[in-house]
Amino acid sequence: MSELKYKEITEKIIGAAMRVHAAMGNGFQEVIYQRALEIEMNESGLEFAREYSMKVFYKGHEIGERRVDFFVEGKIMVELKAIVLLENVHLAQAKNYLEAYNVEVGLLLNFGNTSLEFKRLENKKYQPASFPPNP
């Protein structure tokens, strides 16, 4: 089995999220977890932008923008949820964002359940030389 792309960074992000969930549990609004995760990622030495505005592309054309919860190390999109049940629609939405932003790897983190849920996503349509995710 091949090594996961950006494995070390994604492990740091997931570890930070686990520390937040262990300390706070579930039941808070997404923004509360976002603020706590910001503190944990800072303490972990990760470089990131919170509420990062990213351009959305369609067939190489910029068609709008959307904010991602975190863009970490200039490589990884992180979307947060604070819902009881993570459903396939949330996974599909996160995958669509990866493709629209042309970002290779993403994480979907859900703080709303009794245990932290996380999904690692890879963009199968990623085009390295096309357009950068940075504005």
Secondary structure as UniProt FT lines:
FT   TURN            5..6
FT   HELIX           7..24
FT   HELIX           30..43
FT   TURN            44..45
FT   STRAND          48..58
FT   TURN            59..60
FT   STRAND          61..72
FT   TURN            73..75
FT   STRAND          76..81
FT   HELIX           88..101
FT   STRAND          105..110
FT   STRAND          117..122
FT   TURN            124..125
FT   TURN            128..129
//
